[in-house]
Amino acid sequence: MADVTLRIDPAASIEVNFVVRSKHVVAYRLWVKTTPPAQWQVVADGHTADHIPDLVTVPPVSPGAQLAFWLGIGGDPNSQYEVLVTISQNGKMLEDGSLIERGRTNEKGVAEVQVLIDLT
């Protein structure tokens, strides 16, 4: 079962933006699973330590496809983090396409987040 379901335009590319809103560094990986072949494909690997905008463009997919992302968060031990992940098409945010991931790093200063998104 997906964490989020988003309605998409199957003719448009999907833009996924990763924005850190705390004093943490975030590594991310983004996958897409199309129908068919229904195999996960990595479409982006990156991190926010380079201060370069982290906008990923995913080619158009059919309804029934899925996106998934993993975030590896690093910072001070036991610190609050906040990461904004936005998903848009044609320059407009998708309905429910603003995902805020919040939490606390562990005693080593790390945390992980995984999210699965169904596209309809």
BELHU-V845991 format. One record per helix or strand of 2 or more residues. SS is the DSSP state (H for helix, E for strand). FROM is the first residue (numbers start at 1). LEN is the number of residues. If there is no record, write none. Layout:
# BELHU-V845991
SS,FROM,LEN  SS,FROM,LEN
This chain:
# BELHU-V845991
E,4,3  E,14,7  E,25,9  E,40,8  E,54,5  E,66,9  E,80,10  E,92,13  E,110,10
